[in-house]
Amino acid sequence: MRVALVTISTSKAGGEGEDRGTPALVAYAEGLGAEVVSVDLIPDDRRRIADHLASVADAGTVDLILTSGGTGLAESDVTPEATRDVIDREAPGIAEAMRLASKPHTRYWMMSRGVAGLRGPVMIINFPGNPRAIAEAGEPLVETLEHAMALLLDRATGHD
């Protein structure tokens, strides 16, 4: 599967501090066996995020877009809204599983507002911005995502 990675952080996009989220997202995607096609870092701006997600999804070069950041409760956290602006169908079970996987690791698990959904055949999944939380929240997707992508790509799934 071909994947685009998008880290969303105004401070990191502005050159403030070390971006640890992008390497964590790359490591996660590579752990899935995905081919990382693009890696971008953009600020917390709803229109810009939505435009970027739509452009990447519509280009036809990726099957999956993973975002990191902008999923909390701060006023600037607009990744879920931007994602909903561009998806055709939501996949709520994916986001719910990610939140539940975070529960053993942080008491703030329920504050994550990340969403997952489809724009045409492209899956878009919002991950938390905390680098450690990327692997923790993404753990339940490792095996399930392969099946989901097979369905989206009209490949054999191994069941009737």
N, CA and C atoms as an extended XYZ file, in Angstrom:
480
Properties=species:S:1:pos:R:3:atomname:S:1:resname:S:1:resid:I:1 pbc="F F F"
N         0.840       -1.173        0.000 N   MET     1
C         0.000        0.000        0.000 CA  MET     1
C         0.885        1.235        0.000 C   MET     1
N         0.432        2.244       -0.681 N   ARG     2
C         1.167        3.507       -0.783 CA  ARG     2
C         0.545        4.505        0.182 C   ARG     2
N         1.381        5.177        0.963 N   VAL     3
C         0.868        6.059        2.002 CA  VAL     3
C         1.512        7.441        1.935 C   VAL     3
N         0.688        8.446        2.217 N   ALA     4
C         1.163        9.824        2.390 CA  ALA     4
C         1.049       10.155        3.869 C   ALA     4
N         2.051       10.824        4.400 N   LEU     5
C         2.073       11.191        5.807 CA  LEU     5
C         2.011       12.705        5.929 C   LEU     5
N         1.160       13.183        6.830 N   VAL     6
C         0.995       14.627        7.019 CA  VAL     6
C         1.047       14.930        8.512 C   VAL     6
N         2.080       15.639        8.932 N   THR     7
C         2.172       16.103       10.310 CA  THR     7
C         1.596       17.508       10.346 C   THR     7
N         0.723       17.744       11.321 N   ILE     8
C         0.042       19.035       11.414 CA  ILE     8
C         0.451       19.715       12.713 C   ILE     8
N         1.213       20.788       12.574 N   SER     9
C         1.699       21.537       13.727 CA  SER     9
C         2.150       22.915       13.272 C   SER     9
N         1.498       23.934       13.767 N   THR    10
C         1.880       25.302       13.405 CA  THR    10
C         3.289       25.610       13.867 C   THR    10
N         3.631       25.233       15.101 N   SER    11
C         4.965       25.545       15.625 CA  SER    11
C         6.056       24.818       14.852 C   SER    11
N         5.872       23.532       14.594 N   LYS    12
C         6.898       22.771       13.877 CA  LYS    12
C         7.005       23.215       12.423 C   LYS    12
N         5.880       23.526       11.795 N   ALA    13
C         5.901       24.020       10.418 CA  ALA    13
C         6.615       25.369       10.351 C   ALA    13
N         6.569       26.127       11.459 N   GLY    14
C         7.245       27.418       11.534 CA  GLY    14
C         8.698       27.315       11.957 C   GLY    14
N         9.197       26.091       12.141 N   GLY    15
C        10.592       25.899       12.480 CA  GLY    15
C        10.904       25.925       13.967 C   GLY    15
N         9.873       25.921       14.802 N   GLU    16
C        10.086       25.950       16.252 CA  GLU    16
C        10.221       24.535       16.799 C   GLU    16
N        11.338       24.234       17.398 N   GLY    17
C        11.542       22.948       18.043 CA  GLY    17
C        11.721       21.805       17.063 C   GLY    17
N        12.049       20.665       17.634 N   GLU    18
C        12.292       19.463       16.839 CA  GLU    18
C        10.966       18.767       16.522 C   GLU    18
N        10.798       18.384       15.272 N   ASP    19
C         9.618       17.628       14.848 CA  ASP    19
C         9.888       16.151       15.117 C   ASP    19
N         9.337       15.635       16.201 N   ARG    20
C         9.483       14.223       16.520 CA  ARG    20
C         8.291       13.408       16.021 C   ARG    20
N         7.209       14.092       15.672 N   GLY    21
C         6.009       13.407       15.205 CA  GLY    21
C         6.188       12.753       13.848 C   GLY    21
N         6.832       13.457       12.927 N   THR    22
C         7.008       12.902       11.583 CA  THR    22
C         7.825       11.611       11.595 C   THR    22
N         8.975       11.557       12.278 N   PRO    23
C         9.709       10.288       12.315 CA  PRO    23
C         8.889        9.149       12.943 C   PRO    23
N         8.091        9.452       13.952 N   ALA    24
C         7.254        8.419       14.567 CA  ALA    24
C         6.194        7.924       13.589 C   ALA    24
N         5.633        8.826       12.795 N   LEU    25
C         4.631        8.448       11.794 CA  LEU    25
C         5.278        7.625       10.681 C   LEU    25
N         6.488        8.003       10.264 N   VAL    26
C         7.223        7.235        9.256 CA  VAL    26
C         7.491        5.821        9.770 C   VAL    26
N         7.958        5.709       11.015 N   ALA    27
C         8.249        4.401       11.590 CA  ALA    27
C         6.988        3.541       11.649 C   ALA    27
N         5.875        4.148       12.012 N   TYR    28
C         4.617        3.406       12.068 CA  TYR    28
C         4.231        2.891       10.678 C   TYR    28
N         4.279        3.772        9.684 N   ALA    29
C         3.900        3.386        8.315 CA  ALA    29
C         4.814        2.289        7.787 C   ALA    29
N         6.106        2.414        8.031 N   GLU    30
C         7.041        1.390        7.572 CA  GLU    30
C         6.789        0.068        8.293 C   GLU    30
N         6.371        0.134        9.561 N   GLY    31
C         6.028       -1.064       10.307 CA  GLY    31
C         4.827       -1.790        9.729 C   GLY    31
N         3.983       -1.049        9.034 N   LEU    32
C         2.834       -1.645        8.346 CA  LEU    32
C         3.243       -2.297        7.030 C   LEU    32
N         4.472       -2.031        6.608 N   GLY    33
C         4.933       -2.512        5.315 CA  GLY    33
C         4.518       -1.591        4.184 C   GLY    33
N         4.123       -0.371        4.531 N   ALA    34
C         3.660        0.590        3.526 CA  ALA    34
C         4.832        1.263        2.822 C   ALA    34
N         4.592        1.666        1.596 N   GLU    35
C         5.541        2.479        0.847 CA  GLU    35
C         5.198        3.939        1.109 C   GLU    35
N         6.098        4.655        1.752 N   VAL    36
C         5.866        6.065        2.051 CA  VAL    36
C         6.150        6.875        0.788 C   VAL    36
N         5.091        7.464        0.229 N   VAL    37
C         5.188        8.199       -1.025 CA  VAL    37
C         5.505        9.671       -0.792 C   VAL    37
N         4.940       10.239        0.285 N   SER    38
C         5.203       11.647        0.577 CA  SER    38
C         5.105       11.903        2.069 C   SER    38
N         5.851       12.906        2.511 N   VAL    39
C         5.858       13.337        3.907 CA  VAL    39
C         5.760       14.849        3.907 C   VAL    39
N         4.728       15.378        4.567 N   ASP    40
C         4.527       16.827        4.596 CA  ASP    40
C         4.311       17.304        6.023 C   ASP    40
N         4.660       18.562        6.263 N   LEU    41
C         4.480       19.218        7.548 CA  LEU    41
C         3.762       20.535        7.280 C   LEU    41
N         2.543       20.666        7.809 N   ILE    42
C         1.753       21.866        7.552 CA  ILE    42
C         1.181       22.424        8.856 C   ILE    42
N         0.851       23.708        8.855 N   PRO    43
C         0.305       24.318       10.082 CA  PRO    43
C        -1.158       23.953       10.337 C   PRO    43
N        -1.584       24.225       11.570 N   ASP    44
C        -2.971       23.993       11.996 CA  ASP    44
C        -3.882       25.050       11.364 C   ASP    44
N        -4.324       24.803       10.175 N   ASP    45
C        -5.225       25.706        9.470 CA  ASP    45
C        -6.245       24.842        8.739 C   ASP    45
N        -7.493       24.927        9.148 N   ARG    46
C        -8.520       24.019        8.642 CA  ARG    46
C        -8.589       23.991        7.124 C   ARG    46
N        -8.627       25.123        6.472 N   ARG    47
C        -8.739       25.160        5.010 CA  ARG    47
C        -7.500       24.553        4.370 C   ARG    47
N        -6.333       24.901        4.902 N   ARG    48
C        -5.093       24.388        4.326 CA  ARG    48
C        -4.999       22.873        4.502 C   ARG    48
N        -5.384       22.368        5.664 N   ILE    49
C        -5.369       20.923        5.903 CA  ILE    49
C        -6.331       20.229        4.940 C   ILE    49
N        -7.550       20.737        4.857 N   ALA    50
C        -8.560       20.130        3.973 CA  ALA    50
C        -8.087       20.140        2.522 C   ALA    50
N        -7.570       21.272        2.065 N   ASP    51
C        -7.092       21.363        0.683 CA  ASP    51
C        -5.962       20.368        0.430 C   ASP    51
N        -5.063       20.248        1.396 N   HIS    52
C        -3.934       19.336        1.245 CA  HIS    52
C        -4.408       17.880        1.192 C   HIS    52
N        -5.279       17.513        2.116 N   LEU    53
C        -5.797       16.139        2.135 CA  LEU    53
C        -6.526       15.808        0.836 C   LEU    53
N        -7.364       16.720        0.371 N   ALA    54
C        -8.110       16.493       -0.872 CA  ALA    54
C        -7.159       16.361       -2.059 C   ALA    54
N        -6.167       17.231       -2.120 N   SER    55
C        -5.213       17.205       -3.227 CA  SER    55
C        -4.440       15.892       -3.265 C   SER    55
N        -3.956       15.455       -2.109 N   VAL    56
C        -3.196       14.202       -2.049 CA  VAL    56
C        -4.102       13.020       -2.395 C   VAL    56
N        -5.300       12.984       -1.826 N   ALA    57
C        -6.221       11.873       -2.087 CA  ALA    57
C        -6.628       11.820       -3.558 C   ALA    57
N        -6.882       12.970       -4.140 N   ASP    58
C        -7.375       13.022       -5.518 CA  ASP    58
C        -6.285       12.805       -6.564 C   ASP    58
N        -5.024       12.885       -6.159 N   ALA    59
C        -3.921       12.725       -7.115 CA  ALA    59
C        -3.809       11.288       -7.615 C   ALA    59
N        -4.370       10.334       -6.879 N   GLY    60
C        -4.350        8.945       -7.312 CA  GLY    60
C        -3.023        8.240       -7.091 C   GLY    60
N        -2.161        8.804       -6.253 N   THR    61
C        -0.850        8.202       -6.038 CA  THR    61
C        -0.740        7.452       -4.711 C   THR    61
N        -1.758        7.574       -3.845 N   VAL    62
C        -1.709        6.889       -2.550 CA  VAL    62
C        -3.023        6.171       -2.265 C   VAL    62
N        -2.928        5.192       -1.377 N   ASP    63
C        -4.096        4.441       -0.937 CA  ASP    63
C        -4.531        4.864        0.459 C   ASP    63
N        -3.603        5.471        1.191 N   LEU    64
C        -3.803        5.772        2.598 CA  LEU    64
C        -3.111        7.078        2.942 C   LEU    64
N        -3.779        7.917        3.735 N   ILE    65
C        -3.171        9.130        4.261 CA  ILE    65
C        -3.252        9.050        5.777 C   ILE    65
N        -2.103        9.169        6.431 N   LEU    66
C        -2.043        9.198        7.885 CA  LEU    66
C        -1.645       10.596        8.315 C   LEU    66
N        -2.436       11.192        9.198 N   THR    67
C        -2.098       12.496        9.728 CA  THR    67
C        -1.704       12.347       11.187 C   THR    67
N        -0.916       13.293       11.673 N   SER    68
C        -0.543       13.331       13.083 CA  SER    68
C        -0.657       14.766       13.552 C   SER    68
N        -1.390       14.964       14.649 N   GLY    69
C        -1.490       16.295       15.248 CA  GLY    69
C        -2.828       16.949       15.007 C   GLY    69
N        -3.135       17.902       15.885 N   GLY    70
C        -4.345       18.699       15.742 CA  GLY    70
C        -5.626       17.997       16.095 C   GLY    70
N        -5.558       16.957       16.952 N   THR    71
C        -6.757       16.184       17.276 CA  THR    71
C        -7.258       16.404       18.703 C   THR    71
N        -6.642       17.324       19.423 N   GLY    72
C        -7.014       17.554       20.819 CA  GLY    72
C        -8.144       18.553       20.978 C   GLY    72
N        -8.194       19.159       22.139 N   LEU    73
C        -9.281       20.078       22.481 CA  LEU    73
C        -8.935       21.556       22.319 C   LEU    73
N        -7.695       21.861       22.031 N   ALA    74
C        -7.313       23.264       21.853 CA  ALA    74
C        -8.074       23.876       20.672 C   ALA    74
N        -8.287       25.156       20.743 N   GLU    75
C        -9.018       25.837       19.673 CA  GLU    75
C        -8.334       25.676       18.323 C   GLU    75
N        -7.016       25.560       18.335 N   SER    76
C        -6.266       25.407       17.079 CA  SER    76
C        -6.289       23.984       16.537 C   SER    76
N        -6.784       23.028       17.309 N   ASP    77
C        -6.837       21.630       16.880 CA  ASP    77
C        -8.028       21.410       15.953 C   ASP    77
N        -7.772       21.502       14.646 N   VAL    78
C        -8.860       21.454       13.666 CA  VAL    78
C        -8.711       20.318       12.644 C   VAL    78
N        -7.798       19.398       12.907 N   THR    79
C        -7.594       18.292       11.963 CA  THR    79
C        -8.859       17.459       11.750 C   THR    79
N        -9.603       17.098       12.818 N   PRO    80
C       -10.822       16.314       12.573 CA  PRO    80
C       -11.848       17.051       11.705 C   PRO    80
N       -12.001       18.339       11.947 N   GLU    81
C       -12.961       19.120       11.144 CA  GLU    81
C       -12.518       19.188        9.689 C   GLU    81
N       -11.217       19.412        9.474 N   ALA    82
C       -10.691       19.476        8.106 CA  ALA    82
C       -10.849       18.127        7.405 C   ALA    82
N       -10.636       17.058        8.148 N   THR    83
C       -10.792       15.723        7.565 CA  THR    83
C       -12.249       15.472        7.193 C   THR    83
N       -13.155       15.832        8.086 N   ARG    84
C       -14.584       15.653        7.774 CA  ARG    84
C       -15.001       16.497        6.573 C   ARG    84
N       -14.339       17.634        6.364 N   ASP    85
C       -14.644       18.484        5.209 CA  ASP    85
C       -14.382       17.767        3.890 C   ASP    85
N       -13.466       16.785        3.889 N   VAL    86
C       -13.069       16.169        2.620 CA  VAL    86
C       -13.461       14.709        2.459 C   VAL    86
N       -13.843       14.029        3.542 N   ILE    87
C       -14.185       12.612        3.379 CA  ILE    87
C       -15.619       12.445        2.887 C   ILE    87
N       -15.842       11.344        2.188 N   ASP    88
C       -17.170       10.995        1.693 CA  ASP    88
C       -17.925       10.136        2.713 C   ASP    88
N       -17.163        9.253        3.387 N   ARG    89
C       -17.754        8.336        4.359 CA  ARG    89
C       -16.825        8.222        5.555 C   ARG    89
N       -17.396        8.242        6.748 N   GLU    90
C       -16.603        8.095        7.956 CA  GLU    90
C       -16.471        6.614        8.316 C   GLU    90
N       -15.368        6.266        8.968 N   ALA    91
C       -15.122        4.911        9.473 CA  ALA    91
C       -14.908        5.034       10.981 C   ALA    91
N       -15.990        5.238       11.734 N   PRO    92
C       -15.862        5.563       13.160 CA  PRO    92
C       -15.206        4.484       14.006 C   PRO    92
N       -15.340        3.229       13.635 N   GLY    93
C       -14.746        2.157       14.431 CA  GLY    93
C       -13.231        2.259       14.514 C   GLY    93
N       -12.607        2.768       13.457 N   ILE    94
C       -11.149        2.916       13.458 CA  ILE    94
C       -10.726        3.934       14.510 C   ILE    94
N       -11.359        5.097       14.511 N   ALA    95
C       -11.016        6.124       15.494 CA  ALA    95
C       -11.346        5.668       16.912 C   ALA    95
N       -12.453        4.950       17.063 N   GLU    96
C       -12.824        4.437       18.387 CA  GLU    96
C       -11.786        3.437       18.894 C   GLU    96
N       -11.324        2.557       18.027 N   ALA    97
C       -10.310        1.568       18.412 CA  ALA    97
C        -9.007        2.251       18.808 C   ALA    97
N        -8.662        3.313       18.105 N   MET    98
C        -7.435        4.044       18.432 CA  MET    98
C        -7.537        4.701       19.805 C   MET    98
N        -8.687        5.279       20.101 N   ARG    99
C        -8.869        5.897       21.422 CA  ARG    99
C        -8.790        4.832       22.518 C   ARG    99
N        -9.460        3.709       22.321 N   LEU   100
C        -9.433        2.634       23.322 CA  LEU   100
C        -8.024        2.072       23.513 C   LEU   100
N        -7.245        2.000       22.450 N   ALA   101
C        -5.869        1.505       22.565 CA  ALA   101
C        -5.006        2.475       23.367 C   ALA   101
N        -5.373        3.736       23.387 N   SER   102
C        -4.625        4.745       24.138 CA  SER   102
C        -4.940        4.713       25.627 C   SER   102
N        -6.078        4.152       25.971 N   LYS   103
C        -6.552        4.174       27.363 CA  LYS   103
C        -5.536        3.627       28.370 C   LYS   103
N        -4.878        2.506       28.114 N   PRO   104
C        -3.908        2.004       29.101 CA  PRO   104
C        -2.665        2.895       29.252 C   PRO   104
N        -2.452        3.808       28.311 N   HIS   105
C        -1.220        4.588       28.280 CA  HIS   105
C        -1.365        6.019       28.794 C   HIS   105
N        -2.579        6.548       28.771 N   THR   106
C        -2.775        7.929       29.211 CA  THR   106
C        -4.191        8.133       29.739 C   THR   106
N        -4.294        8.905       30.784 N   ARG   107
C        -5.628        9.196       31.321 CA  ARG   107
C        -6.370       10.201       30.437 C   ARG   107
N        -5.696       10.764       29.462 N   TYR   108
C        -6.302       11.749       28.563 CA  TYR   108
C        -6.815       11.129       27.256 C   TYR   108
N        -6.880        9.812       27.192 N   TRP   109
C        -7.248        9.101       25.968 CA  TRP   109
C        -8.566        9.587       25.380 C   TRP   109
N        -9.515        9.940       26.237 N   MET   110
C       -10.848       10.297       25.749 CA  MET   110
C       -10.916       11.701       25.149 C   MET   110
N        -9.824       12.454       25.251 N   MET   111
C        -9.812       13.802       24.701 CA  MET   111
C        -9.371       13.837       23.234 C   MET   111
N        -8.952       12.718       22.709 N   SER   112
C        -8.568       12.661       21.303 CA  SER   112
C        -9.827       12.709       20.433 C   SER   112
N        -9.818       13.576       19.444 N   ARG   113
C       -10.984       13.735       18.576 CA  ARG   113
C       -10.710       13.258       17.158 C   ARG   113
N        -9.650       12.501       16.972 N   GLY   114
C        -9.298       12.037       15.638 CA  GLY   114
C       -10.428       11.276       14.969 C   GLY   114
N       -10.478       11.357       13.646 N   VAL   115
C       -11.478       10.649       12.856 CA  VAL   115
C       -10.780        9.821       11.777 C   VAL   115
N       -11.522        8.945       11.166 N   ALA   116
C       -11.039        8.157       10.033 CA  ALA   116
C       -12.169        8.086        9.020 C   ALA   116
N       -11.801        8.080        7.770 N   GLY   117
C       -12.827        7.997        6.741 CA  GLY   117
C       -12.235        7.835        5.359 C   GLY   117
N       -13.116        7.845        4.389 N   LEU   118
C       -12.738        7.597        3.002 CA  LEU   118
C       -13.056        8.788        2.119 C   LEU   118
N       -12.107        9.099        1.277 N   ARG   119
C       -12.353       10.026        0.174 CA  ARG   119
C       -12.148        9.185       -1.078 C   ARG   119
N       -13.260        8.803       -1.691 N   GLY   120
C       -13.171        7.835       -2.777 CA  GLY   120
C       -12.555        6.564       -2.220 C   GLY   120
N       -11.528        6.023       -2.882 N   PRO   121
C       -10.909        4.793       -2.398 CA  PRO   121
C        -9.758        5.026       -1.419 C   PRO   121
N        -9.518        6.272       -1.045 N   VAL   122
C        -8.382        6.599       -0.173 CA  VAL   122
C        -8.842        6.719        1.279 C   VAL   122
N        -8.195        5.961        2.150 N   MET   123
C        -8.471        6.017        3.585 CA  MET   123
C        -7.640        7.141        4.189 C   MET   123
N        -8.276        7.940        5.058 N   ILE   124
C        -7.589        9.004        5.793 CA  ILE   124
C        -7.794        8.725        7.276 C   ILE   124
N        -6.694        8.680        8.033 N   ILE   125
C        -6.760        8.382        9.463 CA  ILE   125
C        -5.980        9.441       10.235 C   ILE   125
N        -6.641       10.036       11.233 N   ASN   126
C        -5.998       11.024       12.110 CA  ASN   126
C        -5.383       10.332       13.316 C   ASN   126
N        -4.098       10.550       13.524 N   PHE   127
C        -3.389       10.058       14.693 CA  PHE   127
C        -3.136       11.217       15.653 C   PHE   127
N        -2.924       10.913       16.925 N   PRO   128
C        -2.562       11.963       17.872 CA  PRO   128
C        -1.214       12.583       17.481 C   PRO   128
N        -0.931       13.735       18.042 N   GLY   129
C         0.329       14.414       17.748 CA  GLY   129
C         1.503       13.933       18.576 C   GLY   129
N         1.237       13.332       19.717 N   ASN   130
C         2.307       12.851       20.577 CA  ASN   130
C         3.016       11.689       19.892 C   ASN   130
N         4.339       11.781       19.676 N   PRO   131
C         5.053       10.714       18.960 CA  PRO   131
C         4.865        9.331       19.581 C   PRO   131
N         4.898        9.228       20.878 N   ARG   132
C         4.710        7.942       21.564 CA  ARG   132
C         3.307        7.394       21.304 C   ARG   132
N         2.327        8.293       21.248 N   ALA   133
C         0.932        7.883       21.082 CA  ALA   133
C         0.640        7.339       19.680 C   ALA   133
N         1.473        7.651       18.713 N   ILE   134
C         1.239        7.164       17.350 CA  ILE   134
C         1.255        5.636       17.323 C   ILE   134
N         2.302        5.050       17.874 N   ALA   135
C         2.390        3.584       17.904 CA  ALA   135
C         1.346        2.987       18.841 C   ALA   135
N         1.123        3.637       19.972 N   GLU   136
C         0.151        3.111       20.934 CA  GLU   136
C        -1.262        3.103       20.366 C   GLU   136
N        -1.674        4.226       19.809 N   ALA   137
C        -3.028        4.323       19.255 CA  ALA   137
C        -3.179        3.484       17.995 C   ALA   137
N        -2.093        3.363       17.233 N   GLY   138
C        -2.162        2.632       15.974 CA  GLY   138
C        -2.035        1.128       16.089 C   GLY   138
N        -1.710        0.640       17.274 N   GLU   139
C        -1.492       -0.797       17.458 CA  GLU   139
C        -2.662       -1.654       16.974 C   GLU   139
N        -3.922       -1.326       17.296 N   PRO   140
C        -5.011       -2.206       16.842 CA  PRO   140
C        -5.236       -2.184       15.332 C   PRO   140
N        -4.645       -1.235       14.641 N   LEU   141
C        -4.859       -1.133       13.193 CA  LEU   141
C        -3.904       -2.005       12.397 C   LEU   141
N        -2.831       -2.451       13.019 N   VAL   142
C        -1.772       -3.141       12.283 CA  VAL   142
C        -2.324       -4.289       11.444 C   VAL   142
N        -3.084       -5.173       12.027 N   GLU   143
C        -3.625       -6.301       11.260 CA  GLU   143
C        -4.907       -5.923       10.519 C   GLU   143
N        -5.718       -5.101       11.110 N   THR   144
C        -7.002       -4.734       10.517 CA  THR   144
C        -6.842       -3.876        9.268 C   THR   144
N        -5.844       -3.014        9.268 N   LEU   145
C        -5.654       -2.104        8.144 CA  LEU   145
C        -5.349       -2.856        6.854 C   LEU   145
N        -4.634       -3.953        6.959 N   GLU   146
C        -4.343       -4.760        5.766 CA  GLU   146
C        -5.644       -5.249        5.131 C   GLU   146
N        -6.577       -5.723        5.953 N   HIS   147
C        -7.868       -6.190        5.457 CA  HIS   147
C        -8.682       -5.029        4.874 C   HIS   147
N        -8.700       -3.912        5.584 N   ALA   148
C        -9.448       -2.744        5.111 CA  ALA   148
C        -8.914       -2.266        3.762 C   ALA   148
N        -7.607       -2.229        3.627 N   MET   149
C        -7.026       -1.763        2.372 CA  MET   149
C        -7.299       -2.755        1.242 C   MET   149
N        -7.322       -4.051        1.551 N   ALA   150
C        -7.660       -5.045        0.522 CA  ALA   150
C        -9.072       -4.811        0.013 C   ALA   150
N        -9.991       -4.510        0.916 N   LEU   151
C       -11.365       -4.208        0.500 CA  LEU   151
C       -11.413       -2.970       -0.393 C   LEU   151
N       -10.704       -1.925        0.011 N   LEU   152
C       -10.706       -0.681       -0.758 CA  LEU   152
C       -10.046       -0.837       -2.125 C   LEU   152
N        -9.016       -1.664       -2.174 N   LEU   153
C        -8.279       -1.851       -3.424 CA  LEU   153
C        -8.817       -3.003       -4.256 C   LEU   153
N        -9.962       -3.578       -3.803 N   ASP   154
C       -10.623       -4.674       -4.508 CA  ASP   154
C        -9.699       -5.867       -4.705 C   ASP   154
N        -8.979       -6.199       -3.615 N   ARG   155
C        -8.089       -7.352       -3.627 CA  ARG   155
C        -8.707       -8.445       -2.750 C   ARG   155
N        -8.198       -9.649       -2.896 N   ALA   156
C        -8.685      -10.783       -2.103 CA  ALA   156
C        -8.484      -10.510       -0.633 C   ALA   156
N        -9.503      -10.810        0.166 N   THR   157
C        -9.452      -10.586        1.612 CA  THR   157
C        -9.310      -11.867        2.417 C   THR   157
N        -9.456      -13.006        1.787 N   GLY   158
C        -9.318      -14.262        2.490 CA  GLY   158
C       -10.583      -14.718        3.202 C   GLY   158
N       -11.718      -14.071        2.930 N   HIS   159
C       -12.979      -14.553        3.486 CA  HIS   159
C       -14.061      -14.451        2.413 C   HIS   159
N       -15.133      -15.180        2.638 N   ASP   160
C       -16.226      -15.215        1.646 CA  ASP   160
C       -17.050      -13.973        1.705 C   ASP   160
